[in-house]
């Protein structure tokens, strides 16, 4: 069986890190098994769905390198839902109800006050056709509930949580269609999974109760349930889901200088027992992806760790990957020289300015100025195309007796205006010889 996974966001806002993690894990699962990754836009909520968010979802997935093989939009699939709806009505698995939100809330409060679980009492099943006709004549329109089979325990072997069992008698029959004819999430989602051939549904643990209901929906629709796996939700480094984490999106991460490879490297392993390794490619991450490695504890998303991983990724990026992002005129040699000192690609511009000049060197005492004047004289005589840094420092060590910090630090300060930075052996040849002599002078 070909593994088919799907990512099903609602275009009512931009993707945040939790959404991105779900999309990535479904992509990794499909890639591991040579399967297919699908995108389903859950845009049945016409009032809240926005086309700009659909475009943003596509762009975010593309930025991350997650390219779905097929895209579907629920708003284009209403005829499919209607046909399945009619079959379920005919089979007696859907029934009409009329309670208002206020009436349902009152029922729940009464049950809770009696120490009972707030389960819907199935009052809608007691209505006769005459009752329905009377309500229709009064202008009332029904909402529809799915009738759970109380005689069949709900079980599945969850890919992360292990064996699961729910008693349908302790669950409310879910509303699947509103009085205005619009759809709620669960039934269209199950219909789509059947029609799209989805074999594996990997999502957050907040969907576990939805899965229990959908298991019976698959049976009622004459289909086999996909394999389900529910991963622990993300929390912030402080141990709870912060408002910032819940809204942290791709645009924010890009603005912070995060590379897609870093986000993929971190989120791929978040929640598992596997170490985060910025050196691994997406394909290597897919090959090692294993649901058995996921734990039940909350998965902590630490922005400081993301920054660390990002630096590790930047240190490995080849020139071809970053060329279009670098300052004009900056070539591969410069990139290779400064890359180990960057946390973000954008910082390359700062080091390019150091190479190009002008720089502001610190004030030196007379002894150091004399040393630098001698360094300038030596620099003017060197073959700048043949490794000038060891030639310069070697000559100065012999002539002045300086070594270690006393030798190297004043040269770095005079040449770059900095106390630290890239390896001077790689950096010095990038500074024009006459410019280097001028700075030392």
Secondary structure, 3 states (H helix, E strand, C coil): CCCEEEECCCCCCCCEHHHHHHHHHHHHHHHHCCCEEEEEECCCCCCCCCHHHHHHHHHHHHHHCCCCCEEEEHHHCHHHHHHHHHHHHHCCCEEEECCCHHHHHHHHHHHHHCCCCCCCCCHHHHCCHHHHHHHHHCCCCCEEEECCCCCCCEEEEECCCEEEEECHHHCCCCEEECCCCCECHHHHHHHHHHHCCCCEEEEEHHHHHHHHHHHHHHHHCCCCCCEEEEECCEEECCCCCCHHHHHCEHHHHHHCCCCHHHHHHHHHHCCECCCCCCCCCHHHHHHCCCHHHECCCCEEECHHHHHHHHHHHHCCCCHHHHHHHCCCCCCHHHHHHHHHHCCCHHHHHHHHHHHHCCCCCCCCCHHHHHHHHHHHHHHCCCCCCCCHHHHHHHHHHHHHCCCCHHHHHHHHHHHHCCCCCCCHHHHHHHCCHHHHHHHHC
